[in-house]
């Protein structure tokens, strides 16, 4: 098992269930992504460029699905959290029942379409 999968499977509940659900959504929506372990987090790459990553914050009680090119996104902006970050935006979940697969899929599809644009918006 690779370190990214270890990270996901070794989380306490409800974080583990949230991460597994998000993993399924990412890998079925964008099957060409590659899961790696960067910055001590499960990190997905698309065409060798950063795509998204998971961050489980057990102390604060949530899991973030962070979208690397979020500066270029136009759908479901009201669902994205910045939490004091200048560019990075994420979907934040406190329990697995909060995950709306339709929203996640639509954001992932748009993120895929803008993946070539880079991190910052010019």
C-alpha positions in Angstrom: 0.0 0.0 0.0 1.3 3.5 -0.8 1.6 6.3 1.8 -1.4 8.2 0.4 -3.7 5.2 0.8 -2.2 4.6 4.3 -3.1 8.2 5.2 -6.7 7.6 4.1 -7.2 4.2 5.7 -5.5 5.1 9.0 -7.7 8.1 9.8 -10.2 7.8 12.6 -13.9 8.0 11.7 -15.7 10.0 10.4 -12.6 11.2 8.5 -11.8 7.9 7.0 -15.3 7.5 5.5 -15.3 11.0 4.1 -11.9 10.5 2.5 -12.9 7.2 1.0 -16.1 8.7 -0.5 -14.1 11.7 -1.9 -11.4 9.3 -3.3 -14.1 7.3 -5.2 -15.6 10.6 -6.6 -12.2 11.9 -7.7 -11.0 8.7 -9.3 -14.3 7.9 -11.1 -14.8 11.5 -12.3 -11.3 12.0 -13.5 -9.9 8.4 -13.9 -6.6 9.6 -15.5 -5.5 11.3 -12.2 -2.5 9.8 -10.3 -2.6 9.6 -6.5 0.7 10.6 -4.9 1.8 11.6 -1.4 3.1 15.1 -1.3 3.4 17.5 1.6 2.3 14.6 3.9 -1.1 14.6 2.2 -2.9 12.5 -0.5 -2.3 14.6 -3.6 -3.7 14.0 -7.1 -1.9 14.9 -10.3 -3.4 15.3 -13.7 -1.0 15.3 -16.7 1.8 15.7 -14.2 0.3 18.9 -12.8 -1.2 19.3 -9.3 -5.0 18.8 -9.5 -6.4 18.4 -5.9 -5.6 17.1 -2.5 -7.2 15.9 0.7 -6.5 17.3 4.1 -8.0 15.7 7.2 -7.9 18.1 10.2 -8.8 15.9 13.2 -8.2 18.8 15.6 -10.7 21.0 13.8 -13.1 18.1 12.9 -13.2 18.3 9.1 -11.9 17.1 5.8 -11.0 19.4 2.9 -11.0 18.6 -0.7 -8.7 21.3 -2.0 -8.8 22.2 -5.6 -5.5 23.3 -6.9 -6.7 25.6 -9.8 -9.6 27.0 -7.8 -8.8 30.6 -8.9 -10.2 29.6 -12.3 -13.4 27.9 -11.1 -16.8 29.4 -11.8 -19.3 26.8 -10.6 -20.5 26.3 -7.0 -18.3 29.1 -5.6 -20.8 29.5 -2.8 -19.8 26.0 -1.6 -16.1 26.6 -1.6 -14.2 27.7 1.6 -11.2 29.9 1.6 -10.5 29.9 5.3 -8.1 32.8 5.1 -6.2 31.4 2.2 -5.4 33.8 -0.7 -5.9 31.5 -3.6 -6.7 27.9 -2.6 -10.4 27.0 -2.1 -11.9 23.7 -0.9 -15.0 21.8 -0.2 -15.2 21.1 3.5 -16.9 18.2 5.2 -17.6 17.4 8.8 -19.4 14.2 8.1 -20.0 11.9 5.2 -23.7 12.8 4.9 -22.7 16.4 3.8 -21.1 15.2 0.6 -23.2 16.1 -2.4 -21.8 14.0 -5.2 -23.3 16.1 -7.9 -21.5 19.2 -6.6 -18.2 17.4 -6.2 -18.4 15.9 -9.7 -19.3 19.3 -11.3 -16.4 21.0 -9.6 -14.0 18.2 -10.5 -15.1 18.4 -14.1 -14.5 22.1 -14.3 -11.2 21.8 -12.4 -10.1 19.3 -15.1 -11.1 21.7 -17.8 -8.9 24.5 -16.3 -6.0 22.3 -15.0 -3.7 23.7 -17.8 -4.2 27.3 -16.6 -2.0 27.2 -13.5 -2.4 28.1 -9.9 -2.9 31.9 -10.1 -5.4 33.8 -12.2 -3.7 36.4 -14.4 
